Amino acid sequence: MPVPAPFLDLTLDVVTLTEQLVNIESVSHAEEAIADAVDAALQSLPHLTVTRRGNTVVARTDLGRDERVVIAGHLDTVPINDNLPARRDGDILHGLGTCDMKGGDAVMLKLAADVTEPNRDITFIFYEAEEVDSVYNGLRLLAESDPELMTADFAILMEPSNAAVEAGCQGTMRVDVRTTGERSHSARSWRGVNAIHKAAPILARLNDFVARQPVIDGLTYHEGLNATGIRGGVAGNVIPDECVVEVNFRFAPDRDEANAEAFVRDFFEGFDVTVTDMAAGALPGLDRPAATAFVEAVGGQVAPKFGWTDVARFTALGVPAVNFGPGDPMFAHKQDEHVPMEHITRCEQQLKEWLA
Amino acid sequence: MPVPAPFLDLTLDVVTLTEQLVNIESVSHAEEAIADAVDAALQSLPHLTVTRRGNTVVARTDLGRDERVVIAGHLDTVPINDNLPARRDGDILHGLGTCDMKGGDAVMLKLAADVTEPNRDITFIFYEAEEVDSVYNGLRLLAESDPELMTADFAILMEPSNAAVEAGCQGTMRVDVRTTGERSHSARSWRGVNAIHKAAPILARLNDFVARQPVIDGLTYHEGLNATGIRGGVAGNVIPDECVVEVNFRFAPDRDEANAEAFVRDFFEGFDVTVTDMAAGALPGLDRPAATAFVEAVGGQVAPKFGWTDVARFTALGVPAVNFGPGDPMFAHKQDEHVPMEHITRCEQQLKEWLA
């Protein structure tokens, strides 16, 4: 007999519902239990049509409204780090996933249950595997298998953004910058060529990097070019024949992938550069009427998003999208991950007002 | 019933005996079988007094000669690398330990068997664990437990040195040179401090190093200061808060340990330097009569030893010592380790002439 999915009670307040979601473990690649629970809860709501793809769950209204909005959140978390179950401390909810991003998922479930006749049609997307390699990303897979389910006039991704609107996102690119040499015994080092020593100018150039800070739709982005790893060495008595500097370029959304790659290759001219990862950013899209209307509805404040998020997937489909969710992204992936309860209730309230 | 030790036939020629020794596996910390075999072979020789300490075997003549010479070789090898058993190819003997240093051990066994009335008293030392951390080194342990067994007027270490005399040895010192920074998400890199970038001047200084080449007792030594490893990095999206450059300083024997450390600390002034390993070198000692006589007896050619060897342990005990053994040290620790058979027979011949 299959184990029944944990039961989610959508009549509970949004903070308690967040707690319930947090207490269903859902580390990436193990989202079946939480997807089953979300699926069952949404199936119980007659105004929604539910579609399941793997551990991604989509629920749609179909009221023939003039406009459709996608509201999306991922169900998975990074690995457990002695930070479960959820724990309340005054106005703060602690625990893995409270910030990234089950507070946002709880808001989505409350909207799904309570806003039965929204002024815009809504597509809720609860998706799997955001915290791991993008080949597993549920939103990416959905865009391939069922692009019509992602069609909308506007999208809100409930990634933690301090319950304020963060528009667009910067792109991210990773490269290995490599030097080579010749091994020899370190007692006769002059017979070899030291690849680690040859990496000196790579680090010197990184020190000389001046970050571009372009203003786009009134928002100031901020690029970054950093070594995130370095490795080299064979043994304590061997002159090393290879050194690899892993570099991460975070680039403003006015650059596309080709431009970003050209910049990095030019920056490290004379060195062997291998691109290991690339994800384009997303322009803020604040010139689009749907985005403008949403920003005004939630208070008019908007900031640039520095980190890469799945908003870029909507942008790539031609759908303007913003990040808007409870929690400070600085606490995502931390052992002491937490979220102010007020963020969760405020997001719920503002979205209900906008959709009512 | 205990398994009998492999039998070594000391009436065989020195190359065949080398093969027999090579075919007794003796990776460091697993030298019992070869030590048992050597022990049994030496016990069968009535003119020698045999002492066993762990897997180190000492055999001495006690003829009341005016002079005593130690002849020493280690029994262990580095790990097997698909290079056993021994294989003959023309004039070359291939296999793990052929060069480092069972050719030398075989010469020692032939001297022990054949030179029953040497013109100098001889102490043969076959010792364990030379290829691993010095806390296990059989010669170091013997110097602590039974220093009288190492007392001599002169010592010959049969480390591979192309069947020629290599005098003294350079010292070796390892340090970790460390930078620290502050972690942040790489999407907001300006909130952190990149420890890898801070390592740029460490590598730049290493590139600017000019090697000292002092002449000592007519031999030109050659120092070296090299990064043998570098590591840093937390994750692909994190500004790293630590970078460690592992540096190996090979220093000429006219520096002592304190001088070497002072030089390195001064060289990396402004950085956190931790000494992780230190072994003083050994002066060539060619001004000592016993050394001069030996060099003349084997042809007068002498070169400096760049790599650190256990000759330094004899020097520390006040015993002048040289390296003299078959095999090119460049092939030690290589998959294609090998030794010219002529090196082995020449060493045997020259030592027999010197001792007869």
Chai-1 contact restraints between the chains, C-beta under 6 A:
chainA,res_idxA,chainB,res_idxB,connection_type,confidence,min_distance_angstrom,max_distance_angstrom,comment,restraint_id
A,S186,B,N226,contact,1.0,0.0,6.0,A-B,restraint_1
A,S186,B,T228,contact,1.0,0.0,6.0,A-B,restraint_2
A,S186,B,N248,contact,1.0,0.0,6.0,A-B,restraint_3
A,A187,B,R250,contact,1.0,0.0,6.0,A-B,restraint_4
A,A187,B,F306,contact,1.0,0.0,6.0,A-B,restraint_5
A,A187,B,G307,contact,1.0,0.0,6.0,A-B,restraint_6
A,R188,B,F306,contact,1.0,0.0,6.0,A-B,restraint_7
A,S189,B,G224,contact,1.0,0.0,6.0,A-B,restraint_8
A,S189,B,N226,contact,1.0,0.0,6.0,A-B,restraint_9
A,N194,B,N226,contact,1.0,0.0,6.0,A-B,restraint_10
A,I196,B,A227,contact,1.0,0.0,6.0,A-B,restraint_11
A,I196,B,I230,contact,1.0,0.0,6.0,A-B,restraint_12
A,H197,B,L203,contact,1.0,0.0,6.0,A-B,restraint_13
A,H197,B,L206,contact,1.0,0.0,6.0,A-B,restraint_14
A,H197,B,N207,contact,1.0,0.0,6.0,A-B,restraint_15
A,A200,B,L203,contact,1.0,0.0,6.0,A-B,restraint_16
A,A200,B,A204,contact,1.0,0.0,6.0,A-B,restraint_17
A,A200,B,N207,contact,1.0,0.0,6.0,A-B,restraint_18
A,L203,B,H197,contact,1.0,0.0,6.0,A-B,restraint_19
A,L203,B,A199,contact,1.0,0.0,6.0,A-B,restraint_20
A,L203,B,A200,contact,1.0,0.0,6.0,A-B,restraint_21
A,A204,B,A200,contact,1.0,0.0,6.0,A-B,restraint_22
A,L206,B,H197,contact,1.0,0.0,6.0,A-B,restraint_23
A,N207,B,H197,contact,1.0,0.0,6.0,A-B,restraint_24
A,N207,B,A200,contact,1.0,0.0,6.0,A-B,restraint_25
A,G224,B,S189,contact,1.0,0.0,6.0,A-B,restraint_26
A,N226,B,S186,contact,1.0,0.0,6.0,A-B,restraint_27
A,N226,B,S189,contact,1.0,0.0,6.0,A-B,restraint_28
A,N226,B,N194,contact,1.0,0.0,6.0,A-B,restraint_29
A,N226,B,I239,contact,1.0,0.0,6.0,A-B,restraint_30
A,A227,B,I196,contact,1.0,0.0,6.0,A-B,restraint_31
A,T228,B,S186,contact,1.0,0.0,6.0,A-B,restraint_32
A,T228,B,G233,contact,1.0,0.0,6.0,A-B,restraint_33
A,T228,B,G236,contact,1.0,0.0,6.0,A-B,restraint_34
A,G229,B,G233,contact,1.0,0.0,6.0,A-B,restraint_35
A,I230,B,I196,contact,1.0,0.0,6.0,A-B,restraint_36
A,I230,B,I230,contact,1.0,0.0,6.0,A-B,restraint_37
A,I230,B,G232,contact,1.0,0.0,6.0,A-B,restraint_38
A,R231,B,R231,contact,1.0,0.0,6.0,A-B,restraint_39
A,G232,B,I230,contact,1.0,0.0,6.0,A-B,restraint_40
A,G233,B,T228,contact,1.0,0.0,6.0,A-B,restraint_41
A,G233,B,G229,contact,1.0,0.0,6.0,A-B,restraint_42
A,G236,B,T228,contact,1.0,0.0,6.0,A-B,restraint_43
A,I239,B,N226,contact,1.0,0.0,6.0,A-B,restraint_44
A,N248,B,S186,contact,1.0,0.0,6.0,A-B,restraint_45
A,R250,B,A187,contact,1.0,0.0,6.0,A-B,restraint_46
A,F306,B,A187,contact,1.0,0.0,6.0,A-B,restraint_47
A,F306,B,R188,contact,1.0,0.0,6.0,A-B,restraint_48
A,G307,B,A187,contact,1.0,0.0,6.0,A-B,restraint_49
